Amino acid sequence: MHINGQTVDVPDTITTVTELLAHFDLLGKMLVVEHNQTILQKEDHTQTELAEGHRIEIVHFVGGG
């Protein structure tokens, strides 16, 4: 799977965007997920299935000053 422009190995048990975010400890954080060049709504994360060759971009926001 390609995540943020890099090939990343993830466990085969990860089949949805929600599971992927949990794997990287990103659940509950402010972020935007793009799946195969389509920006996903948060409610679509649980039903968007992943497969080999899919491209994911994850942008999360960090506060600071």
C-alpha positions as a Python dict, from the first residue, in 0.01 Angstrom:
ca = {
    (1, 'M'): (0, 0, 0),
    (2, 'H'): (121, 353, -71),
    (3, 'I'): (81, 592, 220),
    (4, 'N'): (190, 955, 187),
    (5, 'G'): (398, 870, -118),
    (6, 'Q'): (584, 576, 34),
    (7, 'T'): (532, 203, 4),
    (8, 'V'): (430, 79, 349),
    (9, 'D'): (371, -277, 466),
    (10, 'V'): (66, -307, 688),
    (11, 'P'): (-85, -624, 835),
    (12, 'D'): (-326, -810, 608),
    (13, 'T'): (-589, -781, 881),
    (14, 'I'): (-623, -409, 810),
    (15, 'T'): (-904, -384, 558),
    (16, 'T'): (-1059, -39, 614),
    (17, 'V'): (-941, 319, 652),
    (18, 'T'): (-1058, 319, 1016),
    (19, 'E'): (-842, 14, 1091),
    (20, 'L'): (-546, 180, 917),
    (21, 'L'): (-586, 495, 1126),
    (22, 'A'): (-608, 285, 1443),
    (23, 'H'): (-291, 100, 1342),
    (24, 'F'): (-104, 431, 1324),
    (25, 'D'): (-273, 563, 1644),
    (26, 'L'): (-450, 841, 1455),
    (27, 'L'): (-811, 779, 1556),
    (28, 'G'): (-974, 1085, 1706),
    (29, 'K'): (-716, 1325, 1564),
    (30, 'M'): (-801, 1608, 1326),
    (31, 'L'): (-705, 1479, 985),
    (32, 'V'): (-798, 1444, 622),
    (33, 'V'): (-772, 1113, 438),
    (34, 'E'): (-746, 1083, 63),
    (35, 'H'): (-809, 738, -87),
    (36, 'N'): (-704, 691, -449),
    (37, 'Q'): (-722, 1067, -510),
    (38, 'T'): (-1065, 1107, -349),
    (39, 'I'): (-1099, 1295, -20),
    (40, 'L'): (-1306, 1091, 223),
    (41, 'Q'): (-1565, 1217, 465),
    (42, 'K'): (-1501, 1094, 819),
    (43, 'E'): (-1818, 883, 814),
    (44, 'D'): (-1684, 694, 511),
    (45, 'H'): (-1369, 570, 688),
    (46, 'T'): (-1534, 257, 832),
    (47, 'Q'): (-1673, 139, 499),
    (48, 'T'): (-1386, 233, 267),
    (49, 'E'): (-1203, -91, 199),
    (50, 'L'): (-831, -108, 132),
    (51, 'A'): (-641, -335, -104),
    (52, 'E'): (-288, -379, -237),
    (53, 'G'): (-193, -93, -466),
    (54, 'H'): (-429, 162, -314),
    (55, 'R'): (-289, 508, -251),
    (56, 'I'): (-360, 680, 78),
    (57, 'E'): (-266, 1031, 182),
    (58, 'I'): (-312, 1125, 546),
    (59, 'V'): (-278, 1487, 652),
    (60, 'H'): (-316, 1561, 1020),
    (61, 'F'): (-314, 1899, 1182),
    (62, 'V'): (-80, 1999, 1461),
    (63, 'G'): (-144, 2307, 1672),
    (64, 'G'): (126, 2535, 1792),
    (65, 'G'): (231, 2888, 1811),
}
